[in-house]
Amino acid sequence: MSTAFHPVRRAVILAAGNGDRFHSPARDSKLLQPLLGRPILLRTIAAAADAGVEHITLVLGYQAARVQALAERAALPRLRLSFVFNPLWQLENGVSALAARDLVGDDRFALLMGDHVFEPGILARMLAEPVAGDRSLLAIDTRPVPQAIADEATKVRLAGTRIVAIGKDLRDYDALDTGVFVCAPSLFDALEAAQQQDGDTTLSGGIRRLAQSGLMHGFDIGDAGWCDIDTAADLAAAESALAVNNAA
């Protein structure tokens, strides 16, 4: 007997880091910085809601009270927010993802980076994609990019749609990791194993373990737009790109 498919409606947003590379003079959380007048984090939350997400869990760390207050002040209709604090926020983002485990439960969920801006249509298509068993999806960008951008990005190698390798140091790769995921709960076991057995606290460490089990698949975003804001220069580039798109 087949099991009815239910679109994913929950998301986890990683919002715990302090953005060391952003170099804000006031040392504010990067997620509080305005992007064309709207804080980066609020753009991520709005994109998730526009894609169909109904419940978001934010993982907090650096300047947790300010980040939470911003999210609560900008609450959207029909969107529930919950929060979890990661006391080890100085570590890599895999620790923050694992901190959301108890709130997520046994359902599939979107996993988003607070500093990645993306078109809602990317996530909307992923949320509606039927996926068998414990498989997870990562939105990937297969378009060619300048070498300087590729050097900074997390990259993936594919066998068909299956991801077989992931990391910043990949020399032979097929696409860039956009930081937009739809995951099975098995991600949490993979993250825990990566941390305890490999000493790897990165999100990529858990994704790598899923890939080794054949459970990680790429979802090509086609011509859709996205950007990862690590530095002030990235923010300026994102503003330019959004301004062009808004004017089109």
SELORO-288015 format. One record per residue: residue in three letters; y, x, z of N, C-alpha, C in turn. Coordinates in pm, whole numbers, padded with zeros to 5 digits, always signed. Each point is the difference from the previous one (the first is absolute). Layout:
alaYXZYXZYXZ...
//
This chain:
met-00120+00086+00000+00120-00086+00000+00123+00089+00000ser+00097-00027-00088+00119+00083-00009+00097-00034+00112thr+00079+00099+00037+00100-00018+00105+00135-00027-00064ala+00071-00100+00049+00131-00033-00056+00097+00115+00022phe+00081+00026-00099+00099+00108+00011+00130-00056+00056his+00055+00070+00098+00127-00039+00059+00101+00113-00020pro+00113-00027-00063+00100+00106-00019+00042+00061+00134val+00029+00128-00002+00044+00071+00121+00141-00046+00037arg+00023-00025+00128+00130-00048+00045+00056+00082+00116arg-00067+00107+00038+00046+00083+00111+00033+00140-00052ala+00102+00062+00061+00036+00137-00036+00031+00081+00125val-00026+00128-00010+00040+00098+00100+00100+00093-00067ile+00114+00020+00065+00101+00093-00052+00014+00116+00098leu-00018+00121-00050+00014+00120+00083+00148+00035+00009ala+00055-00010+00121+00144+00020+00021+00025+00086+00123ala-00091+00097+00026+00006+00076+00124+00065+00137-00013gly+00003+00058-00119+00047+00137-00015+00150+00015+00014asn+00043+00125+00015+00144+00026+00015+00064+00054-00127gly-00077+00018-00107+00057+00044-00126+00066+00136+00008asp-00077+00101+00039+00055+00135+00020+00074+00053-00122arg-00047-00035-00119+00057+00057-00123+00127-00072-00044phe+00032-00112+00065+00115-00076-00046+00133+00062+00044his+00002+00068+00115+00118+00071+00050+00121-00091+00017ser-00021-00111+00071+00113-00087+00034+00084+00069+00106pro+00133+00008-00017+00085+00067+00100-00015-00058+00140ala-00022-00131+00009-00014-00065+00131-00145-00001+00048arg-00091+00057-00081-00143+00003+00033-00056-00141+00018asp+00058-00096-00071-00053-00136+00004-00131-00007-00078ser-00081-00099+00036-00119-00026-00079+00039-00020-00146lys-00075+00064-00088+00026-00015-00143-00005-00146-00043leu-00082-00079+00066-00018-00139-00040+00123-00086+00025leu+00093+00050+00082+00124-00072+00027+00106+00027-00106gln-00024+00100-00085+00100+00038-00100+00015-00108-00106pro+00124-00030-00041+00021-00104-00102-00035+00051-00140leu-00063-00086-00075-00027+00022-00142+00070-00111-00075leu+00111+00034-00065+00088-00100-00062+00037-00108+00101gly+00037+00044+00121+00050-00091+00102-00104-00068+00085arg-00128+00025-00026-00107-00066+00077-00094+00106+00055pro-00027+00001+00131-00087+00104+00057-00134+00008-00072ile-00050+00122-00013-00126+00024-00072-00112-00088+00054leu-00013-00005+00133-00110-00077+00059+00008-00147-00039leu+00120-00055-00003+00013-00142-00034-00038-00027-00145arg+00021+00097-00087-00044-00015-00138-00154-00006-00007thr-00065+00084+00080-00146+00000+00002-00054-00132+00054ile+00060-00047+00110-00042-00128+00059+00021-00114-00100ala+00115-00003-00065+00030-00107-00095-00095+00004-00119ala-00033+00119-00047-00093+00012-00113-00137-00055+00038ala-00045+00030+00123-00129-00052+00045+00003-00152+00008ala+00108-00054+00056+00010-00147+00010+00006-00064-00138asp+00075+00059-00090+00010-00054-00136-00135+00003-00071ala-00085+00096+00038-00132+00012-00063-00099-00102+00054gly+00034-00066+00113-00090-00100+00055-00052+00030+00139val+00043+00110+00060-00043+00034+00136+00065-00097+00099glu-00077-00045+00097+00048-00096+00099+00009+00058+00141his-00070+00110+00026+00001+00063+00133+00004+00151-00017ile+00104+00061+00055+00017+00146-00008-00009+00060+00140thr-00080+00103+00013-00003+00082+00121+00071+00131-00031leu+00105+00031+00074+00070+00126-00016-00048+00098+00107val-00036+00119-00043-00038+00106+00092+00124+00084+00028leu+00042+00001+00126+00125+00063+00041-00026+00132+00072gly+00103+00085+00001-00009+00127+00072+00139+00052+00029tyr+00053+00084-00091+00135+00054+00016+00103-00113-00003gln+00092+00003+00098+00103-00103+00013-00059-00141-00014ala-00110-00022+00073-00075-00124-00013+00086-00123+00028ala+00083+00006+00104+00080-00118+00036+00097-00038-00112arg+00063+00100-00062+00096-00028-00107-00070-00054-00124val-00114+00059-00032-00074-00046-00119-00050-00143+00021gln-00053-00028+00119-00047-00135+00027+00115-00101-00002ala+00113+00036+00059+00115-00091+00002+00047-00031-00141leu+00002+00099-00086+00040-00022-00139-00093-00099-00067ala-00131+00020+00017-00097-00089-00063+00014-00142+00054glu+00020-00013+00131+00010-00134+00060+00128-00073-00043arg+00109+00075-00013+00126-00064-00041-00007-00052-00142ala-00083+00062-00080-00008-00039-00141-00126-00080-00029ala-00056-00064+00103-00123-00077-00018+00018-00103-00112leu-00104-00015-00081+00004-00092-00114-00077-00128+00033pro+00039-00111-00060-00075-00125+00022-00147+00017-00040arg-00086-00061+00077-00145-00002-00028-00063+00138+00008leu+00068+00095+00063-00057+00133+00015-00009+00032+00150arg-00121+00028+00047-00021+00038+00139+00001+00151+00012leu+00064+00050+00103+00004+00142+00027-00070+00031+00132ser-00075+00107+00003-00054+00054+00124+00021+00150-00001phe-00007+00061+00117+00034+00142+00013-00103+00071+00087val-00028+00124-00035-00085+00086+00082+00066+00137+00006phe+00000+00061+00118+00064+00130+00018-00105+00110-00006asn+00027+00102-00079-00086+00118-00009+00063+00112+00082pro-00053+00030+00118+00061+00105+00083-00016+00140-00060leu-00089+00013-00097-00023+00130-00065+00064+00001-00139trp+00119-00061-00010+00063-00015-00131+00037+00132-00065gln+00007+00109+00081+00033+00130-00059-00113+00053-00089leu-00121-00054+00019-00113+00043-00082+00006-00068-00137glu-00102+00026-00082+00000-00052-00137-00021-00152-00003asn+00022-00057-00118+00003-00146-00012-00135-00068+00017gly-00109+00075-00006-00130-00060+00028-00011-00050+00142val+00067+00067+00094+00000-00043+00139+00074-00133+00013ser+00111-00014-00071+00074-00127+00003-00081-00114-00060ala-00069+00026-00110-00082-00105-00061-00109-00045+00096leu-00063+00094+00069-00107-00033+00093+00052-00080+00119ala+00126+00019+00036+00058-00073+00113+00005-00150-00022ala-00006-00044-00124+00007-00144-00032-00136-00068+00004arg-00104+00074+00029-00136-00052-00012-00023-00130+00077asp+00038-00004+00126-00030-00117+00082+00075-00125-00045leu+00117+00017-00059+00077-00116-00045-00050-00053-00134val-00058+00087-00082-00044-00043-00133-00130-00078+00007gly-00094+00044+00084-00127-00070+00011-00092+00029-00118asp-00072-00101-00045-00106+00019-00100+00039-00045-00140asp+00127-00026-00022+00045-00048-00130+00056+00113-00085arg-00003-00020-00131+00065+00094-00091+00151-00007+00021phe+00069+00109-00029+00145+00005+00024+00065+00097-00096ala+00127-00025-00027+00080+00097-00075+00046+00108+00097leu+00005+00122-00047+00052+00112+00078+00114+00062-00080leu+00119+00001+00062+00121+00043-00071+00071+00108+00079met+00070+00087-00072+00082+00103+00062+00142-00054+00012gly+00059+00013+00117+00134-00055+00021+00106+00059-00090asp-00023+00123-00050+00101+00068-00082-00035-00003-00148his-00095-00084-00041-00032-00015-00142+00057-00132-00048val+00082+00005-00102+00060-00119-00059-00078-00033-00127phe-00037-00127-00016-00084-00037-00114+00031-00141-00044glu-00033-00030-00125+00019-00134-00052-00105-00093+00061pro+00042-00117+00051-00096-00090+00065-00118-00039-00087gly+00020-00002-00131-00108-00038-00090-00121+00090+00011ile+00022+00127+00032-00113+00093+00018-00091-00053+00109leu+00058-00026+00117-00080-00045+00113-00054-00140-00022ala+00077-00087-00062-00047-00137-00024-00130+00000-00081arg-00006+00084-00103-00123+00007-00080-00116+00056+00081met+00028+00096+00086-00107+00059+00081-00052-00098+00104leu+00091-00078+00061-00041-00096+00102-00092-00107-00059ala+00020-00030-00127-00077-00106-00066-00125+00053-00069glu-00023+00129+00006-00112+00061-00071-00129-00016+00080pro-00101-00068-00055-00129-00010+00071-00065+00139+00007val-00038+00041+00119-00061+00132+00020-00127-00018+00081ala-00108+00061-00047-00129-00020+00063-00017+00088+00124gly-00066-00056+00099-00045+00076+00116+00108+00077+00071asp-00029+00128+00028+00091+00086+00076+00091+00083-00089arg+00012-00036-00126+00086+00077-00089+00147-00020+00035ser+00079+00105-00021+00145-00005+00021+00071+00041-00128leu+00126-00039-00011+00079+00027-00120+00122+00085+00036leu+00034+00090-00091+00124+00077+00008+00075-00017-00131ala+00125-00043+00008+00083-00010-00120+00031+00140-00051ile-00031+00025-00126+00019+00133-00057+00090-00008-00123asp+00069+00110-00025+00091+00011-00113-00055+00107-00093thr-00046-00040-00118-00062+00093-00094+00099+00057-00101arg+00128-00034+00012+00100+00050-00094+00030+00148+00026pro+00027+00075-00105+00037+00141+00020+00134+00012+00071val+00012+00100+00085+00125+00024+00074+00035+00148-00009pro+00126+00036+00023+00037+00142+00004-00081+00074+00107gln-00023+00127-00025-00083+00079+00091+00056+00003+00141ala+00133+00002+00014+00060+00004+00133-00036-00124+00081ile-00009-00115-00066-00038-00123+00069-00148+00002+00034ala-00083+00045-00094-00143+00008+00026-00031+00095+00116asp+00075+00108+00010-00024+00097+00107+00019-00061+00138glu+00091-00095+00012+00030-00062+00129-00091-00119+00031ala-00066-00054-00102-00073-00125+00015-00143+00021+00045thr-00057-00103+00063-00145-00004+00021-00063-00049-00130lys-00104+00069-00041-00061-00025-00130-00145-00044+00016val-00053-00069-00102-00138-00046+00004-00072+00038-00128arg-00130+00022+00014-00088+00022-00115-00094-00118-00009leu-00026-00048-00122-00075-00122-00022-00130+00025-00075ala-00098-00088+00027-00118-00014-00084-00007-00149-00034gly+00050-00037-00117+00022-00141-00028+00113-00049+00088thr-00024-00106+00075+00102-00046+00096-00021+00061+00139arg-00113+00063+00020-00031+00052+00134+00076+00129+00026ile+00060+00009+00118+00069+00122+00041-00103+00097+00057val-00004+00121-00055-00099+00098+00046+00065+00116+00074ala+00132+00013-00008+00071+00105+00074+00144-00043+00019ile+00058+00042+00114+00138-00033+00030+00062+00112+00081gly+00125+00034-00029+00067+00104+00076+00124+00050-00072lys+00087+00064+00075+00122+00056-00060-00030+00124-00082asp-00109+00069+00031-00028+00128-00063-00093-00010-00121leu-00033-00120-00043-00088-00013-00117+00067+00058-00124arg-00069+00085-00070+00051+00054-00126-00046-00085-00118asp-00121-00050+00008-00056-00085-00105+00006-00144+00051tyr+00092-00080-00053+00017-00134+00051+00032-00095-00115asp-00015-00131+00029+00021-00104-00101+00117-00091+00029ala+00047-00004+00125+00105-00096+00036+00064+00041+00131leu+00113-00063+00029+00069+00020+00127-00031-00115+00095asp-00009+00032+00127-00018-00097+00108+00136-00063+00031thr+00013-00131-00013+00128-00068+00024+00020-00038+00147gly-00103+00012+00082+00011-00038+00141-00013-00148+00025val-00048-00077-00098-00022-00144+00015-00152-00023-00006phe-00057-00050+00109-00144-00018+00013-00033-00145+00034val-00119-00041-00038-00064-00118+00059-00137+00048+00048cys-00021-00009+00130-00114+00069+00062-00096-00096+00070ala-00126+00039-00003-00099-00063+00086+00011+00063+00139pro-00046-00070+00104+00006+00057+00135-00079+00129+00017ser-00090+00029-00094-00075+00126+00005+00092+00121-00003leu+00126-00019-00042+00095+00112+00002+00012+00057+00141phe-00003-00085+00102+00020+00048+00136-00113+00092+00045asp-00124-00034-00035-00112+00089+00032+00016+00133-00073ala+00046-00007-00124+00019+00123-00079+00109+00087+00061leu+00110-00061+00044+00108+00076+00064-00048+00064+00130glu-00075-00077+00078-00051+00052+00127-00093+00118-00024ala-00088-00011-00099-00092+00109-00031+00075+00122-00050ala+00101-00021-00084+00078+00113-00051+00068+00075+00114gln+00052-00074+00098+00070+00063+00111-00096+00071+00095gln-00111-00066+00032-00091+00055+00100-00091+00109-00056gln-00042-00015-00125-00097+00093-00057+00065+00109-00085asp+00112-00034-00065+00064+00096-00089+00130+00056+00057gly+00050-00059+00109+00130+00040+00053+00113-00033-00094asp-00020-00101-00085+00098-00039-00103+00068-00129+00044thr+00128+00008+00036+00072-00119+00048+00082-00069-00109thr-00019+00040-00126+00074-00062-00110-00068-00129-00044leu+00078-00088-00059-00056-00118-00063-00093+00040-00114ser+00039+00102-00075-00083+00046-00111-00138+00044+00047gly-00010+00050+00125-00130+00040+00053-00095-00118+00008gly+00050-00115+00047-00083-00120+00004-00030-00053-00139ile+00099+00001-00086-00021-00046-00138-00102+00090-00071arg+00007+00128+00029-00096+00095-00059-00143-00035+00040arg-00018-00037+00125-00135-00038+00045-00047-00128-00068leu+00088-00098-00018-00038-00120-00074-00037+00036-00144ala+00077+00091-00059-00028+00041-00137-00138+00066-00011gln-00036+00079+00099-00131+00066+00000-00114-00101+00006ser+00029-00118+00057-00101-00106+00008+00008-00097-00118gly+00087+00029-00096+00014-00085-00118+00074-00129+00026leu+00082-00004+00106+00064-00125+00041+00148-00007-00032met+00055+00102-00066+00144+00004-00027+00024-00008-00149his+00076-00100-00042+00025-00022-00142+00149-00001-00030gly+00035+00048-00118+00139+00001-00044+00038-00131-00067phe+00126-00038+00019+00055-00122-00062+00125+00043-00075asp-00009+00006-00132+00108+00053-00083+00119-00095+00000ile+00119+00054+00034+00120-00086+00009+00068-00018-00134gly-00047+00067-00104+00062-00015-00131+00143+00052-00001asp+00093-00084-00046+00140+00042-00011+00086-00038+00120ala-00062-00048+00106+00077-00044+00117+00065+00119+00070gly+00110-00029+00072+00076+00106+00065-00035+00018+00147trp+00014+00123+00048-00021+00032+00141+00066+00135+00026cys+00025+00029+00127+00048+00133+00035-00032+00030+00146asp-00021+00127+00027-00029+00051+00134+00125+00075+00046ile+00061-00045+00109+00127+00057+00043-00024+00097+00115asp-00011+00127-00034-00021+00105+00101+00129+00071+00036thr+00092+00011-00094+00121+00079+00019+00123-00080-00040ala+00117+00054+00034+00125-00065-00041+00010-00004-00152ala-00052+00103-00067+00000+00000-00147-00087-00112-00055asp-00114-00026+00067-00085-00112-00042+00073-00132+00015leu+00076-00014+00108+00077-00122+00022+00102-00021-00111ala+00070+00107-00036+00099-00010-00107-00066-00038-00133ala-00118+00059-00027-00072-00032-00124-00046-00146+00000ala-00045-00049+00117-00043-00139+00010+00117-00094-00022glu+00116+00034+00054+00119-00083-00020+00037-00007-00147ser-00007+00114-00067+00033+00002-00143-00097-00086-00080ala-00130+00013+00032-00101-00076-00073+00016-00150+00025leu+00023-00040+00124+00019-00141+00031+00127-00056-00064ala+00105+00080-00002+00125-00046-00061-00020-00026-00148val-00076+00086-00067-00027-00018-00142-00082-00126-00021asn-00105-00019+00084-00085-00118-00015+00077-00129+00027asn+00088+00004+00099+00079-00120+00033+00098-00035-00110ala+00046+00102-00072+00098-00023-00106-00068-00046-00130ala-00130+00026-00009-00072-00033-00126-00014-00150-00019
//
